[in-house]
Amino acid sequence: MNAPSTPIAFIDLLAQRRRLGDRIDRAVMGAVDAGQWIMGPQVVEFERRLAAFGRAEHALSCANGTDALALPLMAWEIGAGQAVFCPSFTFTATAEAVCWTGATPVFVDILPETYNLDAGALERAVQAILAEGRLKPAAVIAVDLFGQPADYPALAETCARHGLKLVADSAQGFGCTLGGEHPLHWADVTTTSFFPAKPLGCYGDGGAVLTDDARLAELIDSIRVHGKAIASDAVAASFAHEAKYLNTRVGMNSRLDTLQAAILLEKLDIFPDDMLSRNAAADRYAAGLEGVSKPAVIAGGVSTWAQYTVEVDGRDEAVRRLKSLGVPTAVYYPVPLHQQVAYADCPVPGGLPVTEAKASRVLSLPISADLEPDVQDYVIQSVCQVTADLRGSAPSSLTAARSGAAVG
């Protein structure tokens, strides 16, 4: 195996930057020269187009993906004494936003095949919390981990049965579909992040909330701008000044920067094609990684492949050996949230055996829309060799497949 002549990037953000360079430069300078740097027209246009892409009635941008999770919880007035069910196998933001409201995260186990929330485990967790009687179930946050949709039909059924709000945390999976439908088809809201490494990322922080609920959208619009007065507030009609100077609820300062909106408008143009390229790369991995436990996608699901995550024995040694071969990797997530100090007191009804088993085995490989097939071949060959060595046997083949039609 001959290593590529240039270092392999885990997520090659600069390749996309080179591809879009002139377009991004023009968009940014256009926004700079226009001088409307806070909630400018690019933000309005981006929200309109984001809603159309996500098949939502309303899209409200905000400062980051964590705020995107907190905003609907605040609008629903979820708080102390209430339980919000979520996975422990996720980034801390999922549970962090719950804690901001004063509510309590209740951790639920995941499905071993997809790493997403287990609807059966959710039902058992809700029943356990109801039986205990200390917390009132209020909402569920499902995470589209690694880019693929959670089992929303099953989760929505549980939520409907218990009167729970359903949030699709699509920070990694915005654009994913299930049976041709976006998560919002089942969820009350979809939230996302535009952190640079996300499939649809900006050049800083950003986030958004999508919903079909007009009243909820209006409340979120208020909360993201310091609790400003909105049309439905009775006092707003007689107020002759800017709405942000009449505060009818406690809010936050969470606005998407106009420059980031300008960048995201250009990136949204190419996002469908980038998703096809990511799926083609995932297909090449699936065909070429022999003897490696590869990710499964839910039936009828299309993933955005924010990460391509495999499972290996001796994971930490595999990381070390791959690094020595010039192959970068990442571990999402080495310590589940329920095992971390910040969340040690949160309920874990029934335990989390699948979550705990996966945390020591998962390993994510380089993937992006710009991953070159010859570079990916080297990654595939290296992973096959290292995992075979760790198993104590030679791989049956080091031939990496170049085939694999993109999932539409």
LONU-419437 format. One record per residue (C-alpha): residue number from 1; residue in three letters; x, y, z. Coordinates in steps of 0.001 Angstrom, whole numbers. Example, Ala and Ser with C-alpha at 12.3 -4.5 7.8 and 13.67 -1.06 7.14 Angstrom:
<rs>
R     i    aa         u         v         w
R     1   ALA     12300     -4500      7800
R     2   SER     13670     -1060      7140
</rs>
This chain:
<rs>
R     i    aa         u         v         w
R     1   MET         0         0         0
R     2   ASN      1348      3404      -957
R     3   ALA       126      6284      1166
R     4   PRO     -1255      9363      -604
R     5   SER      1315     12082     -1256
R     6   THR      -594     14614       855
R     7   PRO     -1990     14104      4372
R     8   ILE     -5488     12637      4531
R     9   ALA     -8084     14939      6085
R    10   PHE    -10705     13397      8338
R    11   ILE    -13257     15851      6916
R    12   ASP    -11815     17841      4030
R    13   LEU    -13423     21237      4546
R    14   LEU    -10819     23030      2460
R    15   ALA    -11609     20928      -612
R    16   GLN    -15154     22275      -602
R    17   ARG    -13787     25745        69
R    18   ARG    -11660     25492     -3076
R    19   ARG    -14637     24205     -5029
R    20   LEU    -16874     27101     -3943
R    21   GLY    -14217     29751     -3424
R    22   ASP    -15336     32474     -5842
R    23   ARG    -19025     31981     -5093
R    24   ILE    -18462     32221     -1344
R    25   ASP    -16209     35256     -1713
R    26   ARG    -18816     37112     -3772
R    27   ALA    -21614     36186     -1364
R    28   VAL    -19675     37287      1717
R    29   MET    -18497     40563       210
R    30   GLY    -21988     41269     -1049
R    31   ALA    -23275     40933      2506
R    32   VAL    -20393     42988      3908
R    33   ASP    -20887     45798      1420
R    34   ALA    -24662     45886      1966
R    35   GLY    -24078     46680      5626
R    36   GLN    -27015     44755      7105
R    37   TRP    -24900     42480      9264
R    38   ILE    -27549     41444     11812
R    39   MET    -30669     39639     10507
R    40   GLY    -30002     40941      7022
R    41   PRO    -31840     39902      3847
R    42   GLN    -29578     36879      3402
R    43   VAL    -30931     35477      6671
R    44   VAL    -34514     35931      5479
R    45   GLU    -33750     34286      2138
R    46   PHE    -31857     31427      3734
R    47   GLU    -34721     30699      6110
R    48   ARG    -37153     30668      3199
R    49   ARG    -35049     28257      1171
R    50   LEU    -34180     26084      4168
R    51   ALA    -37885     25653      4938
R    52   ALA    -38542     24667      1323
R    53   PHE    -35709     22124      1355
R    54   GLY    -36853     20612      4663
R    55   ARG    -40551     20657      3633
R    56   ALA    -41395     22845      6611
R    57   GLU    -43800     25747      6933
R    58   HIS    -41299     27696      9007
R    59   ALA    -37510     27751      9439
R    60   LEU    -35956     29945     12106
R    61   SER    -32207     30314     12129
R    62   CYS    -30247     30862     15326
R    63   ALA    -26720     31161     16664
R    64   ASN    -25857     27454     16958
R    65   GLY    -27252     23948     17107
R    66   THR    -27429     23867     20895
R    67   ASP    -29632     26957     21006
R    68   ALA    -31762     25307     18313
R    69   LEU    -32533     22510     20790
R    70   ALA    -33228     24879     23664
R    71   LEU    -35530     27263     21772
R    72   PRO    -38527     24902     21290
R    73   LEU    -38156     23551     24832
R    74   MET    -38338     27126     26126
R    75   ALA    -41277     27942     23866
R    76   TRP    -43150     24919     25223
R    77   GLU    -42277     26090     28771
R    78   ILE    -40681     22768     29617
R    79   GLY    -38813     23060     32897
R    80   ALA    -38272     21865     36458
R    81   GLY    -40046     18675     37443
R    82   GLN    -40336     17460     33861
R    83   ALA    -38508     14673     32053
R    84   VAL    -37062     14892     28554
R    85   PHE    -36034     11517     27142
R    86   CYS    -32929     11328     24958
R    87   PRO    -30040      9006     24113
R    88   SER    -26829      8974     26109
R    89   PHE    -24906      8010     22958
R    90   THR    -24781     11562     21557
R    91   PHE    -22905     14831     21886
R    92   THR    -23435     16668     25149
R    93   ALA    -25529     19415     23514
R    94   THR    -28554     17105     23345
R    95   ALA    -28794     16815     27135
R    96   GLU    -27211     20190     27861
R    97   ALA    -30113     22087     26291
R    98   VAL    -32545     20126     28471
R    99   CYS    -30652     21103     31609
R   100   TRP    -30719     24782     30644
R   101   THR    -34505     24736     30985
R   102   GLY    -34381     23126     34424
R   103   ALA    -35877     19886     33116
R   104   THR    -34180     16526     33659
R   105   PRO    -32655     14416     30876
R   106   VAL    -33697     10769     31107
R   107   PHE    -31304      8573     29158
R   108   VAL    -32648      5846     26888
R   109   ASP    -30772      3035     25156
R   110   ILE    -30117      2790     21423
R   111   LEU    -30639       215     18698
R   112   PRO    -27474     -1835     18088
R   113   GLU    -27772     -1642     14296
R   114   THR    -28298      2112     13790
R   115   TYR    -27114      3667     17101
R   116   ASN    -30366      5642     17222
R   117   LEU    -32987      5756     19942
R   118   ASP    -34730      2433     20634
R   119   ALA    -38512      2960     20635
R   120   GLY    -39053      -101     22815
R   121   ALA    -36536      1174     25370
R   122   LEU    -38238      4574     25235
R   123   GLU    -41623      3070     26097
R   124   ARG    -40097      1219     29042
R   125   ALA    -38328      4372     30242
R   126   VAL    -41529      6431     30088
R   127   GLN    -43398      3774     32030
R   128   ALA    -40627      3679     34659
R   129   ILE    -40682      7455     35110
R   130   LEU    -44478      7460     35376
R   131   ALA    -44347      4678     37969
R   132   GLU    -41745      6518     40022
R   133   GLY    -43871      9682     39985
R   134   ARG    -41069     12171     40638
R   135   LEU    -40908     13643     37118
R   136   LYS    -43601     14356     34548
R   137   PRO    -42743     13130     31032
R   138   ALA    -42749     16096     28645
R   139   ALA    -40715     15469     25511
R   140   VAL    -38406     13184     23555
R   141   ILE    -35281     14269     21688
R   142   ALA    -34364     11730     19028
R   143   VAL    -30907     12099     17466
R   144   ASP    -30184     11389     13801
R   145   LEU    -26783     10033     14755
R   146   PHE    -24038      9888     12133
R   147   GLY    -26494     11256      9563
R   148   GLN    -29328      8733      9369
R   149   PRO    -32912      9155     10550
R   150   ALA    -34130      7648     13779
R   151   ASP    -37148      5338     13723
R   152   TYR    -39619      8225     13723
R   153   PRO    -42825      6278     13040
R   154   ALA    -42247      4147     16141
R   155   LEU    -41034      7060     18271
R   156   ALA    -43968      9250     17204
R   157   GLU    -46396      6498     18172
R   158   THR    -44930      6370     21678
R   159   CYS    -44989     10167     21953
R   160   ALA    -48621     10333     20832
R   161   ARG    -49594      7668     23334
R   162   HIS    -48093      9638     26230
R   163   GLY    -48708     13195     25019
R   164   LEU    -45007     13986     24543
R   165   LYS    -43426     16528     22217
R   166   LEU    -40988     15031     19712
R   167   VAL    -37790     16845     18709
R   168   ALA    -35673     15568     15828
R   169   ASP    -32099     16524     16718
R   170   SER    -30774     16524     13175
R   171   ALA    -27480     18283     13887
R   172   GLN    -25670     15464     12095
R   173   GLY    -28507     14336      9874
R   174   PHE    -30148     17376      8336
R   175   GLY    -31354     16302      4911
R   176   CYS    -31842     12649      5864
R   177   THR    -35134     11036      4910
R   178   LEU    -37173      7980      5836
R   179   GLY    -39506      6602      3197
R   180   GLY    -38948      9838      1288
R   181   GLU    -40070     11992      4229
R   182   HIS    -37988     14338      6362
R   183   PRO    -38070     13781     10154
R   184   LEU    -40434     16743     10522
R   185   HIS    -43139     14583      8947
R   186   TRP    -43360     12901     12370
R   187   ALA    -41663     15330     14763
R   188   ASP    -42967     18580     16215
R   189   VAL    -39694     20273     15310
R   190   THR    -36447     19459     13573
R   191   THR    -33319     21179     14836
R   192   THR    -29972     21360     13139
R   193   SER    -26450     22737     13418
R   194   PHE    -24347     24491     10804
R   195   PHE    -21059     23822     12603
R   196   PRO    -18371     23729      9876
R   197   ALA    -17888     19940      9967
R   198   LYS    -21593     19186      9448
R   199   PRO    -22728     18108      5968
R   200   LEU    -24359     21539      5623
R   201   GLY    -21896     23701      7528
R   202   CYS    -21010     27372      7586
R   203   TYR    -17718     29120      8437
R   204   GLY    -18487     29443     12133
R   205   ASP    -21441     28595     14355
R   206   GLY    -25071     28505     13314
R   207   GLY    -28259     26526     13747
R   208   ALA    -31946     26393     12877
R   209   VAL    -35350     25112     13980
R   210   LEU    -37905     23857     11448
R   211   THR    -41584     23450     12297
R   212   ASP    -45060     23452     10785
R   213   ASP    -46537     25078     13920
R   214   ALA    -47097     28802     13255
R   215   ARG    -47623     29658     16925
R   216   LEU    -44460     27828     17941
R   217   ALA    -42490     29589     15199
R   218   GLU    -43727     32945     16456
R   219   LEU    -42660     32144     20026
R   220   ILE    -39226     30946     18900
R   221   ASP    -38800     34139     16891
R   222   SER    -39473     36084     20081
R   223   ILE    -37216     34002     22293
R   224   ARG    -34241     34107     19914
R   225   VAL    -34308     37937     20067
R   226   HIS    -34432     38625     23810
R   227   GLY    -38118     37780     24191
R   228   LYS    -39206     40608     21899
R   229   ALA    -42891     41419     21476
R   230   ILE    -44601     39510     18674
R   231   ALA    -47849     40061     16809
R   232   SER    -49877     37852     19128
R   233   ASP    -48793     39817     22216
R   234   ALA    -51651     42194     23017
R   235   VAL    -49338     45011     24048
R   236   ALA    -47430     44902     20752
R   237   ALA    -50161     46604     18720
R   238   SER    -49900     49847     20682
R   239   PHE    -46100     49926     20925
R   240   ALA    -44639     52495     18526
R   241   HIS    -40981     51470     18846
R   242   GLU    -38863     48480     17788
R   243   ALA    -40263     45178     19024
R   244   LYS    -36949     44192     20621
R   245   TYR    -37441     47011     23147
R   246   LEU    -40688     45535     24393
R   247   ASN    -39954     42217     26080
R   248   THR    -42914     39985     26835
R   249   ARG    -40980     36865     27839
R   250   VAL    -37461     35948     28899
R   251   GLY    -35433     35092     25836
R   252   MET    -31853     34843     24619
R   253   ASN    -29615     36394     21994
R   254   SER    -29454     33720     19303
R   255   ARG    -29360     35066     15769
R   256   LEU    -27648     33590     12726
R   257   ASP    -24989     35975     11454
R   258   THR    -25801     37517      8071
R   259   LEU    -22380     36547      6696
R   260   GLN    -22988     32926      7671
R   261   ALA    -26389     33023      5976
R   262   ALA    -24719     34270      2795
R   263   ILE    -22296     31340      2937
R   264   LEU    -25068     28852      3667
R   265   LEU    -27124     30024       702
R   266   GLU    -24262     29019     -1595
R   267   LYS    -23758     25728       210
R   268   LEU    -27457     24884       145
R   269   ASP    -27310     25103     -3655
R   270   ILE    -24855     22192     -3811
R   271   PHE    -26131     20283      -776
R   272   PRO    -28209     17709     -2736
R   273   ASP    -25210     16883     -4937
R   274   ASP    -22938     16680     -1902
R   275   MET    -25359     14197      -326
R   276   LEU    -25120     12032     -3437
R   277   SER    -21330     12146     -3238
R   278   ARG    -21370     11216       443
R   279   ASN    -23644      8279      -274
R   280   ALA    -21350      7157     -3072
R   281   ALA    -18421      7246      -647
R   282   ALA    -20442      5276      1909
R   283   ASP    -21233      2679      -772
R   284   ARG    -17522      2325     -1563
R   285   TYR    -16786      1746      2107
R   286   ALA    -19576      -823      2383
R   287   ALA    -18247     -2729      -650
R   288   GLY    -14577     -2574       269
R   289   LEU    -14417     -3056      4026
R   290   GLU    -14220     -6829      4279
R   291   GLY    -14341     -8414      7702
R   292   VAL    -15295     -5122      9362
R   293   SER    -18570     -4420     11187
R   294   LYS    -20148     -1738      9004
R   295   PRO    -23060       613      9748
R   296   ALA    -26601      -385      8873
R   297   VAL    -29145      2151      7641
R   298   ILE    -32772      1905      8729
R   299   ALA    -35039       378      6064
R   300   GLY    -36198      3127      3723
R   301   GLY    -33694      5585      5155
R   302   VAL    -31256      7877      3343
R   303   SER    -28334      9098      5426
R   304   THR    -26320     12288      5006
R   305   TRP    -23280     10347      6286
R   306   ALA    -21967     13006      8612
R   307   GLN    -19726     10184      9821
R   308   TYR    -18987      6697      8543
R   309   THR    -18710      4637     11711
R   310   VAL    -17529      1055     11963
R   311   GLU    -16956     -1234     14937
R   312   VAL    -13630     -2880     15650
R   313   ASP    -12094     -5056     18316
R   314   GLY     -9218     -3392     20108
R   315   ARG    -10475        20     19003
R   316   ASP     -7815      2130     20717
R   317   GLU     -5005        40     19260
R   318   ALA     -6664       272     15851
R   319   VAL     -6673      4070     16177
R   320   ARG     -2955      4029     16991
R   321   ARG     -2049      1745     14081
R   322   LEU     -4159      3657     11573
R   323   LYS     -2570      6907     12685
R   324   SER       858      5406     12037
R   325   LEU      -320      4662      8485
R   326   GLY     -1506      8246      8011
R   327   VAL     -5208      7457      8334
R   328   PRO     -7056      9880     10632
R   329   THR     -9999      8594     12662
R   330   ALA    -12374      9901     15318
R   331   VAL    -14371      8311     18116
R   332   TYR    -18010      9379     18516
R   333   TYR    -18452      8961     21492
R   334   PRO    -15884      7458     23866
R   335   VAL    -17802      8290     27070
R   336   PRO    -21625      8145     27014
R   337   LEU    -23323     11081     28703
R   338   HIS    -24705      9081     31620
R   339   GLN    -21137      8176     32588
R   340   GLN    -19982     11800     32641
R   341   VAL    -19791     13945     35762
R   342   ALA    -22257     16560     34518
R   343   TYR    -25045     13997     34035
R   344   ALA    -24215     11432     36684
R   345   ASP    -27433     12078     38595
R   346   CYS    -29765     11778     35602
R   347   PRO    -32147      8803     35498
R   348   VAL    -31175      5732     33481
R   349   PRO    -34231      3491     33814
R   350   GLY    -33399       -93     32897
R   351   GLY    -29737       672     32178
R   352   LEU    -28000      1268     28866
R   353   PRO    -26258     -1986     27906
R   354   VAL    -26134     -1310     24153
R   355   THR    -24821      2225     24622
R   356   GLU    -22065      1043     26934
R   357   ALA    -21054     -1816     24652
R   358   LYS    -20801       425     21569
R   359   ALA    -18763      3168     23211
R   360   SER    -15629      1012     23343
R   361   ARG    -15935      -263     19754
R   362   VAL    -16983      2578     17449
R   363   LEU    -14509      4181     15092
R   364   SER    -15307      6797     12438
R   365   LEU    -13416      6977      9148
R   366   PRO    -12742      9923      6807
R   367   ILE    -15722     10901      4703
R   368   SER    -16806     13981      2806
R   369   ALA    -18313     14914      -532
R   370   ASP    -14768     15539     -1764
R   371   LEU    -13188     12250      -651
R   372   GLU    -11151     11055     -3643
R   373   PRO    -11647      7368     -4552
R   374   ASP     -7888      6646     -4569
R   375   VAL     -7537      8154     -1095
R   376   GLN    -10550      6172        78
R   377   ASP     -9021      3003     -1386
R   378   TYR     -5950      3550       780
R   379   VAL     -8145      4071      3862
R   380   ILE    -10079       892      3077
R   381   GLN     -6934     -1156      2575
R   382   SER     -5400       208      5770
R   383   VAL     -8511      -529      7841
R   384   CYS     -8777     -4051      6412
R   385   GLN     -5121     -4723      7167
R   386   VAL     -5185     -3317     10694
R   387   THR     -8404     -5062     11711
R   388   ALA     -7185     -8339     10228
R   389   ASP     -3908     -8032     12125
R   390   LEU     -5805     -7371     15337
R   391   ARG     -7882    -10484     14700
R   392   GLY     -4688    -12406     14014
R   393   SER     -5527    -13346     10430
R   394   ALA     -4918    -11967      6947
R   395   PRO     -7743    -10236      5081
R   396   SER     -9233    -12218      2264
R   397   SER     -8847     -9296      -120
R   398   LEU     -7454     -5790      -135
R   399   THR     -9320     -4781     -3248
R   400   ALA    -11429     -1707     -2637
R   401   ALA    -14566     -1393     -4665
R   402   ARG    -15004      1734     -6717
R   403   SER    -18618       928     -7479
R   404   GLY    -21783      1814     -5668
R   405   ALA    -24506      4029     -7029
R   406   ALA    -25447      6987     -4883
R   407   VAL    -28625      6725     -2922
R   408   GLY    -31133      9213     -4285
</rs>
